[in-house]
Amino acid sequence: SKEELVKDISELFKRFDAVKDFYTLKLVPQDEAEVVAKYKGIIEGEFFPSRGFGRARLSIAKKAISDCKKVGVSPAILIDVMVFYVEQGVKFTNEYGDINDPFYTSMENVYGKALEQIVQHGLHGIFEARCRKIVEDTATIGWGFHDGLSDLYSRAFKRP
């Protein structure tokens, strides 16, 4: 019944943050920036918490991207969060030194997916400078990370 459905949705809203964020965006679209800030805060907290050293738990940071996507943000907002993830990973590496291959593979995969979305939605002008800066900021990082990101960037932002 309608009453049972309302009760179930209300219960889901109280129990699950993703459901709360989904309905917040549907009912109050101007709160999108607040919802996005929450997911960026989770990512940033993994790399640069307000106290102590970052743990760089990629599973938690990537889950924030996945949860952000599930709540139905616009493609530009999702790309922003994905690029932010890579920016934080690059900053973390430059701050604390060389990490490991799985770390760089994760960064490269998210960067590649973000670039695919940029191309698909024609958002080159919005994200090109940030994506280029990521490549520039990896110039001294090993594991072939810079070369991989550079190749992805060149394919996405190729000039006619």
HELIX and SHEET records of a PDB file:
HELIX    1   1 LYS A    2  ARG A   15  1                                  14    
HELIX    2   2 ASP A   17  LEU A   27  1                                  11    
HELIX    3   3 PRO A   29  ASP A   31  5                                   3    
HELIX    4   4 GLU A   32  PHE A   47  1                                  16    
HELIX    5   5 LEU A   58  LYS A   70  1                                  13    
HELIX    6   6 PRO A   75  TYR A   96  1                                  22    
HELIX    7   7 ASP A  101  HIS A  121  1                                  21    
HELIX    8   8 HIS A  124  ASP A  137  1                                  14    
HELIX    9   9 PHE A  145  ALA A  156  1                                  12    
END                                                                             
